[in-house]
């Protein structure tokens, strides 16, 4: 099984990587899922979300990936098998927050998300961020060196 691409979390000016997928929870709860193009087996969900913890809230601030247009919708979940010109607007378009949350370009408060987040500093890989999120609000948060069992 291929290790999946991490989501990105920004906190206090630092970039962290984490393997929780808040948008997948949103989609399971009935949120609008668009046909993301799966262009690599390392990202079966077809997108990478960039999140931020700001003022004690988890927010979606950006999304990267591609959304299938009509001629490619039936192959979106396995687009990695095809040679697709991702710059051709007739085939797909860049993913945007507005595509999932019409009328909004971000940041989006993650009110649907309640779960722990464990993230690692993207640059040094020596610091981890541990947060507990309840209905989008961060109820506890700490950073510590990787390997500490505080």
C-alpha positions as CSV (number, residue, x, y, z in Angstrom):
1,X,0.0,0.0,0.0
2,X,1.3,3.4,-1.0
3,X,1.8,6.0,1.8
4,X,-0.7,8.8,1.2
5,X,0.2,12.5,0.8
6,X,-0.1,14.4,4.0
7,X,-2.4,17.3,4.6
8,X,-0.6,20.6,5.5
9,X,-1.2,22.5,8.8
10,X,0.1,26.0,9.4
11,X,0.6,27.0,13.0
12,X,2.6,30.0,14.4
13,X,4.3,30.5,11.0
14,X,5.5,26.8,10.8
15,X,4.4,24.2,8.3
16,X,3.4,20.8,9.7
17,X,2.3,17.6,8.0
18,X,-0.5,15.4,9.2
19,X,-2.5,12.3,8.1
20,X,-5.9,13.2,9.3
21,X,-8.3,14.2,6.6
22,X,-10.9,16.8,7.8
23,X,-12.5,17.2,4.4
24,X,-13.1,13.4,4.2
25,X,-15.1,13.8,7.4
26,X,-17.0,16.7,5.8
27,X,-17.8,14.6,2.7
28,X,-19.0,11.6,4.8
29,X,-21.3,13.9,6.7
30,X,-23.0,14.9,3.4
31,X,-20.7,17.8,2.2
32,X,-20.4,18.5,-1.5
33,X,-17.7,16.2,-2.9
34,X,-16.5,17.2,-6.4
35,X,-14.9,14.7,-8.8
36,X,-11.2,15.2,-7.9
37,X,-8.7,13.8,-10.4
38,X,-6.6,11.1,-8.8
39,X,-3.3,11.7,-10.6
40,X,-1.1,9.6,-8.3
41,X,-1.6,6.5,-6.2
42,X,0.1,8.5,-3.4
43,X,-3.1,10.6,-3.1
44,X,-6.3,8.6,-3.6
45,X,-8.4,11.5,-2.3
46,X,-7.2,13.6,-5.3
47,X,-6.4,16.7,-3.3
48,X,-4.2,18.1,-0.5
49,X,-5.8,20.5,1.9
50,X,-3.9,23.3,3.7
51,X,-5.2,24.1,7.1
52,X,-4.4,26.6,9.8
53,X,-4.9,26.8,13.5
54,X,-5.7,30.5,14.1
55,X,-7.3,32.0,17.1
56,X,-8.1,28.6,18.5
57,X,-9.9,27.4,15.4
58,X,-9.1,24.9,12.6
59,X,-9.6,26.4,9.2
60,X,-9.2,25.3,5.6
61,X,-7.2,28.0,3.9
62,X,-6.3,26.3,0.6
63,X,-6.7,23.2,-1.5
64,X,-4.6,21.8,-4.3
65,X,-5.5,19.3,-6.9
66,X,-7.7,19.1,-10.0
67,X,-11.4,18.7,-10.5
68,X,-12.6,16.7,-13.5
69,X,-14.8,18.4,-16.2
70,X,-17.5,16.5,-18.0
71,X,-15.3,14.5,-20.5
72,X,-13.1,13.2,-17.7
73,X,-15.6,12.7,-14.8
74,X,-15.9,9.0,-15.5
75,X,-12.2,8.4,-15.1
76,X,-11.4,11.0,-12.4
77,X,-10.8,8.3,-9.7
78,X,-8.2,6.6,-11.8
79,X,-6.8,9.5,-13.8
80,X,-3.2,8.4,-13.0
81,X,-3.6,5.7,-15.6
82,X,-4.1,8.2,-18.4
83,X,-2.0,11.0,-20.0
84,X,-4.1,14.0,-19.2
85,X,-3.2,17.6,-19.9
86,X,-4.1,19.2,-16.6
87,X,-3.7,22.6,-18.1
88,X,-6.6,21.9,-20.6
89,X,-9.7,23.6,-19.1
90,X,-12.0,21.3,-21.2
91,X,-10.7,18.3,-19.2
92,X,-10.2,19.7,-15.7
93,X,-9.7,22.8,-13.5
94,X,-7.6,23.5,-10.5
95,X,-9.3,22.7,-7.2
96,X,-10.6,25.7,-5.2
97,X,-12.3,26.1,-1.9
98,X,-15.3,27.6,-3.8
99,X,-15.8,24.4,-5.7
100,X,-16.5,22.6,-2.3
101,X,-18.0,25.6,-0.5
102,X,-19.8,27.6,-3.2
103,X,-19.6,31.3,-2.6
104,X,-16.7,31.1,-0.3
105,X,-13.0,31.3,-1.1
106,X,-11.7,30.7,2.4
107,X,-10.7,30.4,5.1
108,X,-13.4,27.9,6.1
109,X,-14.1,27.1,9.7
110,X,-14.0,23.3,10.2
111,X,-17.1,23.2,12.4
112,X,-17.7,19.5,11.4
113,X,-14.4,18.2,12.6
114,X,-13.8,16.7,16.0
115,X,-10.7,14.5,16.4
116,X,-7.1,14.6,17.5
117,X,-4.4,15.9,15.2
118,X,-0.9,14.7,15.3
119,X,1.4,16.6,13.0
120,X,5.2,16.8,12.4
121,X,7.3,19.8,11.5
122,X,7.7,19.7,7.7
123,X,11.2,21.1,7.7
124,X,13.0,19.6,10.7
125,X,10.8,16.5,11.4
126,X,12.0,16.9,15.0
127,X,9.0,18.7,16.4
128,X,5.5,17.3,16.7
129,X,2.2,19.2,17.2
130,X,-0.5,17.5,19.2
131,X,-4.0,19.1,19.2
132,X,-7.5,18.0,20.2
133,X,-10.2,19.5,18.0
134,X,-13.9,19.6,18.9
135,X,-16.3,21.0,16.4
136,X,-13.5,23.0,14.8
137,X,-12.3,24.5,18.0
138,X,-8.8,23.6,19.3
139,X,-9.4,22.6,23.0
140,X,-5.8,21.6,23.6
141,X,-2.5,22.0,21.8
142,X,1.1,21.4,22.5
143,X,4.3,21.1,20.6
144,X,7.2,18.9,21.7
145,X,10.3,17.2,20.4
146,X,9.6,14.0,18.4
147,X,9.9,11.0,20.7
148,X,8.9,12.8,23.9
149,X,6.2,11.1,25.9
150,X,5.2,14.1,28.0
